[in-house]
């Protein structure tokens, strides 16, 4: 009996030990180096943040751009959520899958897509210059706040669409119909009845979108230019360009505290979404598109969605095949040629192999640790469940740049000398992927009727046998969804990988960033070609997610 309890505790301690070694230990190392370099506490870097207007402006910019991005995203996603919640139409699931593709793409690819569409050499400017015989690009929004806002809407639209539509499609419309019978106009019904019922989902979606925009890195770094910086971008500049670790660590602490508070609010919104309502089957509440009004609503919203989400991706692909003399495969061929004789040149096949190898290792680690963590949250904890749930979400609230730098400092000496190890990249990716695996598993695990386990125990099954016979068949698809999430997240991770990937083994996002950092049309074209290849890999992965998804709702 004692041995069984020991094995059980050891089993559940695995994810906690992983977080202790690869999350808290690196953060403690970088904070110690930053705030106690001579073994004496020195908080002057934190004080500097409040004394220097530049850092206060950076925090203010981070907050207001995230707020505006969130409001615009919700405003554009609400009509689409209504269409997907209340109508049945052909290719609905396919369109929903395509709408989610931007979210799993790396921010480097998203930035490239908008540059290919709206940049000085983008398709829109080239087309207008050719059509109207202009000498200068008419659309001058590159390196402006408008480019950042558009990219954030593009990136997070599907988050709001899925959360709100998944909640909306199961709300019973009887209350709305009763209000209409009492003489309320459609606008009044929406404002007084529907909107209050939707607020838990809107709050949850808004909070999650705000968190992603608040910690934005690649979009702001590439599209914003040197004049714009979120906290995440400023952490990168202070740590890499200026090697000012105390200031970078101080900014990281501010970001962790701020984002962790936002996640607590998000968790409460999730709890409100889980409250029982008078809900019905979504299929019974959806109606076919029949009248001209229905067609106008559905077609208009789908056209807006395809314009918003499809044109940047289409522009990226077209630009990757466009040369000075028309369509060409030159940029794809040039990916395999080292014209500058660089010692760090890596053919795209090797970059793709590196990304896939790291992603597969991430899948194994994240699936195992995520499943144990989900079991811990559903089977074994009571009073500490909320705190453990928040702990497992912490990587989403932490600067990937800070974490990557922490790995360089903490894991470059005994007892964990992993600085030159290839294992470091999948470890960092696993930390970021675990929250998504947990969120994929929790709905399936919480939906299992405990009476099934009791029945298995009554028939003489051991706990292990009961889990294999009852739980495992019911969570297999959810675990597969989490595994594919881990794969696509690893393929696109950029912030931490930029720090810890070895020069000889870059991933595809790092290779894209290298091309963008070099002048010339050829390097830009190669970045587009590599981005198109990465987009193809991510698309295949997310189609796999949709194939095995357990319904439309989930923890995210």
C-alpha positions as CSV (number, residue, x, y, z in Angstrom):
1,X,0.0,0.0,0.0
2,X,2.8,2.4,0.9
3,X,4.7,1.6,-2.3
4,X,1.5,2.2,-4.3
5,X,1.1,5.7,-2.7
6,X,4.7,6.5,-3.3
7,X,4.4,5.6,-7.0
8,X,1.3,7.7,-7.3
9,X,2.9,10.7,-5.7
10,X,6.0,10.2,-8.0
11,X,3.7,10.0,-11.0
12,X,1.9,13.3,-10.1
13,X,5.1,15.0,-9.2
14,X,6.5,14.7,-12.7
15,X,4.9,17.8,-14.2
16,X,5.6,19.8,-11.0
17,X,9.3,18.7,-11.1
18,X,9.4,19.7,-14.8
19,X,8.1,23.2,-14.0
20,X,10.5,23.5,-11.1
21,X,13.5,22.6,-13.2
22,X,12.7,24.3,-16.5
23,X,10.5,27.2,-15.5
24,X,11.1,28.4,-11.9
25,X,14.8,27.6,-11.8
26,X,15.7,29.6,-15.0
27,X,13.5,32.5,-13.9
28,X,15.1,32.5,-10.5
29,X,18.5,32.4,-12.0
30,X,17.9,35.4,-14.3
31,X,16.2,37.4,-11.5
32,X,19.1,36.6,-9.1
33,X,21.7,37.7,-11.7
34,X,19.7,40.9,-12.4
35,X,18.7,41.9,-8.9
36,X,21.5,40.4,-6.8
37,X,24.6,40.4,-9.0
38,X,27.0,40.8,-6.0
39,X,24.8,38.6,-3.7
40,X,23.2,41.7,-2.3
41,X,19.6,42.7,-3.2
42,X,19.5,45.6,-5.6
43,X,16.1,46.8,-6.8
44,X,17.4,49.9,-8.6
45,X,16.3,48.4,-12.0
46,X,12.7,48.2,-10.8
47,X,12.9,51.8,-9.5
48,X,14.3,52.9,-12.8
49,X,11.1,51.7,-14.5
50,X,9.0,54.3,-12.7
51,X,11.7,57.0,-12.9
52,X,12.2,56.8,-16.6
53,X,9.3,58.0,-18.8
54,X,10.3,55.7,-21.7
55,X,9.4,52.6,-19.8
56,X,6.1,54.0,-18.6
57,X,5.3,54.9,-22.2
58,X,6.2,51.4,-23.2
59,X,3.8,50.0,-20.6
60,X,1.1,52.4,-21.7
61,X,1.5,51.5,-25.4
62,X,1.4,47.8,-24.5
63,X,-1.9,48.4,-22.7
64,X,-3.7,50.6,-25.1
65,X,-2.7,48.8,-28.3
66,X,-3.9,45.5,-26.7
67,X,-7.2,47.2,-25.6
68,X,-7.9,48.6,-29.0
69,X,-6.9,45.4,-30.8
70,X,-9.2,43.4,-28.5
71,X,-12.2,45.8,-29.0
72,X,-11.8,45.7,-32.8
73,X,-11.4,41.9,-32.8
74,X,-14.6,41.4,-30.8
75,X,-16.5,44.0,-32.9
76,X,-15.6,42.1,-36.1
77,X,-16.0,38.6,-34.7
78,X,-19.5,39.1,-33.2
79,X,-21.4,39.0,-36.5
80,X,-19.4,36.0,-37.6
81,X,-20.1,34.2,-34.3
82,X,-23.8,34.8,-34.9
83,X,-23.7,33.3,-38.4
84,X,-21.8,30.2,-37.2
85,X,-24.1,29.8,-34.1
86,X,-27.5,30.2,-35.8
87,X,-27.2,29.0,-39.4
88,X,-26.5,25.7,-41.2
89,X,-24.8,26.1,-44.6
90,X,-22.5,24.2,-47.0
91,X,-18.8,23.9,-46.1
92,X,-19.4,25.5,-42.6
93,X,-16.9,23.3,-40.9
94,X,-14.3,23.8,-43.6
95,X,-14.6,27.6,-43.4
96,X,-14.4,27.4,-39.6
97,X,-11.2,25.4,-39.9
98,X,-9.7,27.9,-42.4
99,X,-10.6,30.8,-40.1
100,X,-8.5,29.2,-37.3
101,X,-5.4,28.7,-39.4
102,X,-4.0,32.3,-38.7
103,X,-4.0,31.5,-34.9
104,X,-1.6,28.5,-35.3
105,X,0.7,30.3,-37.7
106,X,3.9,31.7,-36.3
107,X,3.9,35.5,-35.8
108,X,6.8,35.7,-38.2
109,X,4.6,34.3,-41.0
110,X,1.7,36.6,-40.0
111,X,4.0,39.6,-40.2
112,X,5.2,38.4,-43.6
113,X,1.7,37.9,-44.9
114,X,0.7,41.5,-44.1
115,X,4.0,42.9,-45.5
116,X,3.3,40.9,-48.7
117,X,-0.2,42.4,-48.9
118,X,0.2,45.9,-47.6
119,X,3.9,46.6,-47.5
120,X,5.6,49.1,-49.8
121,X,6.3,46.2,-52.2
122,X,3.0,44.5,-51.4
123,X,0.4,43.3,-53.9
124,X,-2.0,46.1,-53.1
125,X,0.5,48.9,-53.6
126,X,2.0,47.3,-56.7
127,X,-1.4,46.8,-58.2
128,X,-2.5,50.4,-57.5
129,X,0.8,51.8,-58.8
130,X,0.4,49.8,-62.0
131,X,-3.3,50.7,-62.4
132,X,-3.0,54.4,-61.7
133,X,0.6,54.9,-63.0
134,X,1.9,56.0,-59.6
135,X,5.5,56.5,-58.7
136,X,5.1,56.0,-55.0
137,X,3.1,53.4,-53.0
138,X,-0.3,54.9,-52.2
139,X,-0.8,52.8,-49.0
140,X,1.7,53.9,-46.5
141,X,0.9,51.9,-43.3
142,X,4.0,49.8,-43.0
143,X,5.7,50.4,-39.6
144,X,2.6,52.1,-38.3
145,X,0.1,51.3,-35.5
146,X,-2.5,50.4,-38.2
147,X,-0.4,47.5,-39.4
148,X,0.0,46.2,-35.9
149,X,-3.8,46.4,-35.2
150,X,-4.7,44.7,-38.5
151,X,-2.2,41.8,-37.8
152,X,-3.6,41.4,-34.2
153,X,-7.2,41.2,-35.5
154,X,-6.1,38.7,-38.1
155,X,-4.2,36.6,-35.6
156,X,-6.9,36.6,-32.9
157,X,-10.2,36.7,-34.8
158,X,-10.7,33.0,-34.7
159,X,-10.2,32.9,-30.9
160,X,-13.1,35.3,-30.4
161,X,-15.1,33.6,-33.1
162,X,-14.8,30.1,-31.6
163,X,-15.4,31.0,-28.0
164,X,-18.4,33.2,-28.6
165,X,-20.0,31.0,-31.3
166,X,-19.5,27.9,-29.3
167,X,-21.3,29.4,-26.4
168,X,-24.0,31.2,-28.4
169,X,-25.0,28.2,-30.5
170,X,-26.3,26.4,-27.4
171,X,-28.3,29.3,-25.9
172,X,-32.0,28.6,-25.9
173,X,-33.7,31.3,-28.1
174,X,-37.0,31.0,-26.3
175,X,-36.1,34.0,-24.1
176,X,-35.4,36.2,-27.2
177,X,-38.7,35.0,-28.8
178,X,-40.6,35.9,-25.6
179,X,-39.1,39.4,-25.6
180,X,-40.1,39.9,-29.3
181,X,-43.7,38.8,-28.5
182,X,-43.8,41.4,-25.8
183,X,-43.0,44.1,-28.5
184,X,-39.3,44.5,-28.1
185,X,-37.4,45.4,-31.3
186,X,-34.5,43.2,-32.6
187,X,-31.9,45.7,-31.4
188,X,-33.5,46.0,-28.0
189,X,-33.7,42.2,-27.7
190,X,-30.0,41.9,-28.5
191,X,-29.1,44.6,-26.1
192,X,-31.3,43.6,-23.2
193,X,-31.5,39.8,-23.5
194,X,-28.9,38.2,-25.8
195,X,-25.9,40.4,-24.9
196,X,-26.2,39.8,-21.1
197,X,-26.4,36.1,-21.7
198,X,-23.3,36.2,-24.0
199,X,-21.2,38.3,-21.6
200,X,-19.4,35.4,-20.0
201,X,-18.2,34.2,-23.4
202,X,-17.4,37.7,-24.6
203,X,-15.4,38.5,-21.4
204,X,-13.5,35.2,-21.7
205,X,-12.7,35.8,-25.4
206,X,-11.8,39.4,-24.8
207,X,-9.5,38.6,-21.9
208,X,-7.7,35.9,-23.9
209,X,-7.3,38.1,-26.9
210,X,-6.0,40.9,-24.7
211,X,-3.4,38.6,-23.1
212,X,-2.1,37.5,-26.6
213,X,-2.0,41.2,-27.8
214,X,-0.4,42.3,-24.5
215,X,2.5,39.9,-24.9
216,X,2.8,40.4,-28.6
217,X,6.4,40.0,-29.9
218,X,6.9,39.0,-33.5
219,X,4.1,41.1,-35.0
220,X,5.3,44.3,-33.2
221,X,9.0,43.6,-33.8
222,X,8.6,43.1,-37.6
223,X,5.6,45.2,-38.5
224,X,6.0,48.0,-35.9
225,X,9.6,48.9,-36.6
226,X,12.0,50.6,-34.1
227,X,9.5,53.2,-33.0
228,X,7.0,50.7,-31.4
229,X,7.7,48.3,-28.6
230,X,5.5,46.3,-26.3
231,X,6.9,45.0,-23.0
232,X,7.9,41.8,-24.8
233,X,9.8,43.6,-27.6
234,X,11.5,45.9,-25.1
235,X,12.6,42.9,-23.0
236,X,14.2,41.5,-26.2
237,X,15.9,44.8,-27.0
238,X,17.3,45.3,-23.5
239,X,18.5,41.7,-23.2
240,X,19.9,41.1,-26.7
241,X,20.8,44.5,-28.2
242,X,21.9,46.3,-25.0
243,X,22.6,43.2,-22.7
244,X,20.9,45.1,-19.9
245,X,19.7,42.1,-17.9
246,X,18.5,44.0,-14.8
247,X,16.1,46.2,-16.9
248,X,15.0,43.2,-19.0
249,X,14.3,41.2,-15.8
250,X,12.4,44.1,-14.2
251,X,10.2,44.5,-17.3
252,X,9.6,40.7,-17.3
253,X,8.4,40.8,-13.7
254,X,6.0,43.5,-14.5
255,X,4.7,41.5,-17.5
256,X,4.3,38.3,-15.4
257,X,2.4,40.0,-12.6
258,X,0.2,41.9,-15.0
259,X,-0.6,38.9,-17.3
260,X,-1.0,36.5,-14.3
261,X,-3.7,38.9,-12.9
262,X,-5.4,38.9,-16.3
263,X,-5.4,35.1,-16.4
264,X,-7.1,35.0,-13.0
265,X,-9.9,37.2,-14.5
266,X,-10.0,34.9,-17.5
267,X,-10.3,31.8,-15.3
268,X,-13.3,33.4,-13.5
269,X,-14.9,34.1,-16.9
270,X,-14.4,30.5,-17.8
271,X,-16.2,29.5,-14.5
272,X,-19.1,31.7,-15.5
273,X,-19.3,30.0,-18.9
274,X,-19.4,26.6,-17.1
275,X,-22.5,27.6,-15.1
276,X,-25.6,25.6,-16.1
277,X,-28.0,27.4,-18.4
278,X,-31.1,26.4,-20.2
279,X,-29.1,25.0,-23.1
280,X,-30.2,22.9,-26.1
281,X,-28.6,21.0,-28.9
282,X,-26.8,23.4,-31.3
283,X,-28.1,21.4,-34.3
284,X,-31.7,21.9,-33.3
285,X,-31.2,25.7,-32.9
286,X,-29.5,26.3,-36.3
287,X,-31.6,27.1,-39.3
288,X,-30.9,26.7,-43.0
289,X,-30.2,29.7,-45.2
290,X,-33.5,30.3,-47.1
291,X,-34.6,34.0,-47.3
292,X,-32.8,36.8,-49.0
293,X,-32.2,38.3,-45.6
294,X,-30.5,35.1,-44.4
295,X,-28.3,35.0,-47.6
296,X,-27.3,38.6,-47.1
297,X,-26.3,38.1,-43.5
298,X,-24.4,34.8,-44.1
299,X,-22.7,35.8,-47.4
300,X,-21.8,39.3,-46.1
301,X,-20.2,38.0,-43.0
302,X,-18.4,35.2,-44.8
303,X,-17.1,37.6,-47.4
304,X,-15.8,39.9,-44.6
305,X,-14.1,36.9,-42.9
306,X,-12.4,35.7,-46.1
307,X,-11.3,39.2,-47.0
308,X,-9.8,39.8,-43.5
309,X,-8.2,36.3,-43.1
310,X,-7.7,35.1,-46.6
311,X,-6.2,38.0,-48.5
312,X,-3.0,38.2,-46.4
313,X,-2.3,34.5,-46.7
314,X,-3.1,34.5,-50.4
315,X,-0.8,37.5,-50.9
316,X,2.0,35.7,-49.1
317,X,1.7,32.7,-51.3
318,X,1.4,34.8,-54.5
319,X,4.4,37.0,-53.6
320,X,6.5,33.9,-52.9
321,X,6.0,33.0,-56.6
322,X,6.3,36.5,-58.0
323,X,9.5,37.8,-59.6
324,X,10.5,40.8,-61.6
325,X,9.4,39.0,-64.8
326,X,6.2,37.3,-63.6
327,X,5.6,33.9,-61.9
328,X,8.8,32.1,-60.8
329,X,10.1,29.4,-58.6
330,X,13.4,31.3,-58.1
331,X,12.9,32.1,-54.4
332,X,12.2,28.4,-53.6
333,X,15.2,27.3,-55.6
334,X,17.4,29.9,-53.9
335,X,16.6,28.4,-50.5
336,X,18.9,25.6,-51.4
337,X,21.8,27.8,-52.6
338,X,24.4,29.3,-50.3
339,X,25.5,32.2,-52.4
340,X,27.3,34.2,-49.6
341,X,29.3,31.2,-48.4
342,X,27.9,31.6,-44.9
343,X,29.2,29.1,-42.3
344,X,25.7,29.1,-40.8
345,X,23.8,28.5,-44.0
346,X,21.2,25.8,-43.5
347,X,19.2,24.4,-46.5
348,X,15.4,24.6,-46.0
349,X,15.2,20.8,-45.9
350,X,17.4,20.8,-42.8
351,X,15.4,23.7,-41.2
352,X,12.2,21.8,-41.9
353,X,13.7,18.6,-40.5
354,X,14.9,20.5,-37.4
355,X,11.4,22.0,-36.8
356,X,9.7,18.7,-37.3
357,X,12.2,16.8,-35.1
358,X,11.8,19.4,-32.3
359,X,8.0,19.3,-32.7
360,X,7.8,15.5,-32.4
361,X,9.9,15.6,-29.3
362,X,7.6,18.4,-27.9
363,X,4.6,16.3,-28.7
364,X,5.9,13.3,-26.6
365,X,6.9,15.5,-23.6
366,X,3.8,17.8,-23.7
367,X,1.3,14.9,-24.2
368,X,2.8,12.9,-21.3
369,X,3.1,15.8,-18.9
370,X,-0.1,17.5,-20.0
371,X,-2.1,14.3,-19.4
372,X,-0.6,13.8,-15.9
373,X,-1.4,17.5,-15.1
374,X,-5.0,17.1,-16.3
375,X,-5.4,14.0,-14.2
376,X,-4.0,16.0,-11.2
377,X,-6.5,18.7,-11.8
378,X,-9.5,16.4,-12.2
379,X,-8.9,13.4,-10.0
380,X,-6.6,14.3,-7.1
381,X,-6.9,18.0,-6.0
382,X,-9.5,20.0,-4.2
383,X,-8.4,23.0,-2.3
384,X,-5.3,23.5,-4.4
385,X,-6.9,22.9,-7.8
386,X,-7.2,26.6,-8.7
387,X,-3.6,27.4,-7.8
388,X,-2.3,24.4,-9.7
389,X,-4.4,25.4,-12.7
390,X,-2.9,28.9,-12.6
391,X,0.6,27.4,-12.2
392,X,0.3,25.3,-15.4
393,X,-0.9,28.4,-17.3
394,X,2.1,30.5,-16.1
395,X,4.2,29.9,-19.3
396,X,1.6,31.8,-21.3
397,X,2.1,34.8,-18.9
398,X,5.9,34.8,-19.2
399,X,8.1,36.5,-21.7
400,X,9.5,33.8,-24.0
401,X,12.6,36.1,-24.4
402,X,13.1,36.1,-20.6
403,X,12.6,32.4,-20.4
404,X,15.1,31.8,-23.3
405,X,17.7,34.0,-21.6
406,X,17.1,32.2,-18.3
407,X,17.9,29.0,-20.0
408,X,21.2,30.3,-21.3
409,X,22.2,31.5,-17.8
410,X,20.8,28.7,-15.6
411,X,21.3,25.7,-17.8
412,X,24.9,26.5,-18.8
413,X,26.5,25.1,-15.7
414,X,26.2,22.0,-13.5
415,X,23.9,20.3,-12.4
416,X,21.9,21.0,-15.6
417,X,24.5,21.9,-18.3
418,X,22.2,21.8,-21.3
419,X,23.2,25.1,-23.1
420,X,24.6,23.2,-26.1
421,X,22.1,20.4,-25.9
422,X,19.5,20.0,-28.7
423,X,17.0,19.0,-25.9
424,X,16.7,22.6,-24.7
425,X,14.5,23.6,-27.7
426,X,11.8,21.0,-27.2
427,X,11.9,21.6,-23.4
428,X,11.1,25.3,-24.0
429,X,8.4,24.4,-26.6
430,X,6.9,21.9,-24.1
431,X,6.4,24.5,-21.5
432,X,4.5,26.7,-23.9
433,X,2.5,23.7,-25.3
434,X,1.5,22.1,-22.0
435,X,-1.4,24.7,-21.3
436,X,-2.9,23.8,-24.6
437,X,-2.7,20.1,-24.0
438,X,-4.3,20.5,-20.6
439,X,-7.1,22.6,-22.1
440,X,-7.8,20.0,-24.7
441,X,-8.0,17.2,-22.2
442,X,-9.9,18.8,-19.3
443,X,-13.4,18.9,-21.1
444,X,-13.1,15.2,-22.0
445,X,-11.9,14.2,-18.5
446,X,-14.6,16.2,-16.7
447,X,-17.3,14.8,-18.9
448,X,-16.6,11.2,-17.8
449,X,-19.3,9.9,-15.5
450,X,-17.7,8.6,-12.3
451,X,-20.3,5.9,-12.1
452,X,-18.5,4.1,-15.0
453,X,-15.4,3.8,-12.9
454,X,-17.5,2.6,-10.0
455,X,-19.1,0.0,-12.1
456,X,-15.6,-1.2,-13.3
457,X,-14.4,-1.4,-9.7
458,X,-17.5,-3.3,-8.7
459,X,-16.7,-5.9,-11.4
460,X,-13.2,-6.3,-9.9
461,X,-11.1,-4.0,-12.0
462,X,-8.0,-2.5,-10.4
463,X,-7.7,1.3,-10.6
464,X,-5.2,0.9,-13.5
465,X,-7.4,-1.5,-15.3
466,X,-10.5,0.7,-14.8
467,X,-8.6,3.7,-16.2
468,X,-7.5,1.8,-19.3
469,X,-11.0,0.4,-19.8
470,X,-13.1,3.5,-19.1
471,X,-11.1,6.8,-19.2
472,X,-8.5,6.0,-21.9
473,X,-11.0,5.3,-24.7
474,X,-12.9,8.5,-23.9
475,X,-9.9,10.8,-23.8
476,X,-7.9,9.4,-26.8
477,X,-9.2,11.9,-29.3
478,X,-8.8,14.8,-26.9
479,X,-5.2,13.8,-26.3
480,X,-4.6,13.6,-30.0
481,X,-6.0,17.2,-30.4
482,X,-3.7,18.4,-27.6
483,X,-0.8,16.6,-29.3
484,X,-1.4,18.3,-32.7
485,X,-1.7,21.6,-30.9
486,X,1.7,20.9,-29.3
487,X,3.1,20.1,-32.8
488,X,1.8,23.2,-34.4
489,X,2.9,25.5,-31.5
490,X,6.4,24.0,-31.6
491,X,6.6,24.5,-35.4
492,X,5.8,28.2,-35.0
493,X,7.5,29.1,-31.7
494,X,9.8,32.0,-32.2
495,X,10.6,34.1,-29.1
496,X,12.4,31.5,-27.0
497,X,13.8,29.6,-29.9
498,X,15.5,32.8,-31.2
499,X,17.7,32.6,-28.1
500,X,18.4,29.0,-27.5
501,X,18.5,27.4,-31.0
502,X,22.0,26.6,-32.1
503,X,23.2,28.5,-35.2
504,X,23.6,25.2,-37.1
505,X,20.1,23.9,-36.2
506,X,17.7,26.7,-36.7
507,X,13.9,26.1,-36.9
508,X,11.8,27.5,-39.8
509,X,10.7,30.6,-37.9
510,X,14.3,31.4,-37.0
511,X,15.4,30.9,-40.6
512,X,12.6,33.2,-41.8
513,X,13.8,35.9,-39.4
514,X,17.4,35.5,-40.6
515,X,16.2,36.2,-44.2
516,X,14.2,39.2,-43.1
517,X,17.3,40.6,-41.3
518,X,19.3,40.7,-44.5
519,X,18.8,43.4,-47.2
520,X,17.7,42.8,-50.7
521,X,14.7,41.5,-52.7
522,X,16.2,38.0,-52.9
523,X,16.3,37.6,-49.1
524,X,12.8,38.9,-48.8
525,X,11.6,36.5,-51.4
526,X,13.3,33.6,-49.6
527,X,11.6,34.6,-46.4
528,X,8.2,34.5,-48.2
529,X,9.0,31.1,-49.7
530,X,10.0,29.7,-46.3
531,X,6.9,31.3,-44.7
532,X,4.7,29.6,-47.4
533,X,6.3,26.2,-46.6
534,X,5.7,26.7,-42.9
535,X,2.1,27.8,-43.5
536,X,1.5,24.6,-45.4
537,X,2.9,22.4,-42.5
538,X,0.8,24.3,-40.0
539,X,-2.3,24.0,-42.2
540,X,-1.9,20.2,-42.4
541,X,-1.5,20.1,-38.6
542,X,-4.6,22.1,-37.9
543,X,-6.7,20.1,-40.4
544,X,-5.7,17.1,-38.3
545,X,-6.9,19.0,-35.1
546,X,-10.4,19.6,-36.7
547,X,-10.6,16.0,-37.8
548,X,-10.4,14.8,-34.2
549,X,-11.9,17.7,-32.3
550,X,-14.4,16.8,-29.7
551,X,-17.2,19.2,-30.6
552,X,-17.0,23.0,-30.9
553,X,-16.4,23.8,-27.2
554,X,-13.3,23.5,-25.1
555,X,-11.4,25.2,-22.4
556,X,-10.0,27.8,-24.7
